[in-house]
Amino acid sequence: MDLYEIVPEYLFSVLVSKNKRLYVNSLFVLLDAFKTHLQISKDALVSMLIAALENEIISADLSDEALLENEYSLSGRAHFIVRKLKTNGWITIETESDFIDYVTLPNYSIKIIQTLFDITHISEQENFTYVYSTYSSLKTANENREPFEVYAALCDSVVRTEQLVKNLKSVYHGITAYNQQLLDLINVNTVLNLHYDRFRQEIAEKILRPLKIRDSVPKYKRPIEIFLKSWLVDDDLLNALADFSFHNGKYDSVEQCHEDIKKKIYYIIDTYEHLERDYINVIDQKNRAYTRATTQKIDYLLNSDQSVKGNLISVMKAISEEETAEAVLEMIQDSFELYELGYLSEESLYDRKKAVRHERVYDVKIEDESEELSVKARAAAIKLLNSKYSQRNVQAYVEKLFDGRSEVRSTEVDVADDEAYIMTMLAVAYAGDRESGYTIEIDESSVKKGRYEIPDIIFRKKVRS
């Protein structure tokens, strides 16, 4: 369908007119009214415009506009703005049964205004949590295995994965755009504003930082793949999902539903498998290059300052260097009168350090420890391991951690002292033993427990057949 079969031809004319800023801000007032009210009367919208944009409305140059006779006052100008938005297709006005004019927004108008608002209000954009949301919905669905919940989670995960890739591409192109803007800047303050006030808020804090910490791909990628691969090998679940999709009219046959479900699963798995290589690593490289370019730009602008202050700094630097001092002084002696300046402070007076004669100290010979002592030390260490920290005691310690459960995470373990810390670490060491009654899974992250830091470990009790 052609765009202008949906959108009025002159819709965007207000955005390129002489008073474009006034009209854009008026659209934002309209969007705020839409978010807070179900019905918006024309008079209420006029009052909102006056309250929010009074000075802009008064100072606006409307000489080129066809104002009506009653539209020259403040209220009249606000009524003109409403009439202008209606004429260009941003709003429609309908009179209800109570004889009050109400403003309504077409669907395309809401979407366009929201997009303009998001561009100019960076801090109010949604947090970047697509990875965790995908993991959370898949985990919940995997626990219940109900066809409706699994299918809904799968479809939601596909959408969020697509949004993730879309946002990563947007980040890449956004960094490139900031890099291009950097080339045209000639003021240090403008460069700092671009980097700290805009780039950090829009890119670094909103997307890159969460992607490395809260919404970490390496952290959640493996569980996501495990959930999806377990569904692929579960024929009963796949059949149930295909039947559910077919009965909801998604496709004409169950076979097409089967193919669509597998396609969705493979898409998510393949995307996360190559996400770091194809997107995140490339963006990191781009980000480092931009940061380096920003630093170099600031350094260049600071050192190439052509103002009086900048020239004085350059002269002082040249004078302070022995190789150029004499030549520079000859060049400027007719223009400047330079004097050597010194000062006396309390730190200028001091007592000269007196030399102290030290007596010669002879080396003390330390005899090598006897072989008998080494044997006794090893025996004592083995005895300690076989008693207090024996495998049986470690097994009992882990059983106590389970406390009737089949699984426990290190975040739930109370590591109060050195003994608990040593037992936890020995539990990891003994986990691979055939006689061990449990298995472990170690995450890449770590857990802070008081003054101790231990890996993020999941202890699972073995099921005896």
Secondary structure, DSSP 8 states (H G I E B T S, - for coil): --GGGTS-TTGGGGGGSTTHHHHHHHHHHHHHHHHH-SSEEHHHHHHHHHHHHHHHHHH---TTS---TT-SSHHHHHHHHHHHHHHTTS-EEEE-TTS-EEEE--HHHHHHHHHHHHHH-GGGS----HHHHHHHHHHHHHHH--HHHHHHHHHHHHHHHHHHHHHHHHHHHHHHHHHHHHHH---HHHHHIIIIIIIIIIIIIIIIHHHHTTT-HHHHHHHHHHHHHHHHT-HHHHHHHHHHHHHTTSSSSHHHHHHHHHHHHHHHHHHHHHHIIIIIHHHHHHHHHHHHHHHHHHHHHHHT--SHHHHHHHHHHHHHSHHHHHHHHHHHTTT----------GGG----------------------HHHHHHHHHHHHHHHHHTT-HHHHHHHHHHHHTT-SEEEGGG----SHHHHHHHHHHHHHTTSTT-SEEEEEEEEEEEETTEEEEEEEEEE----
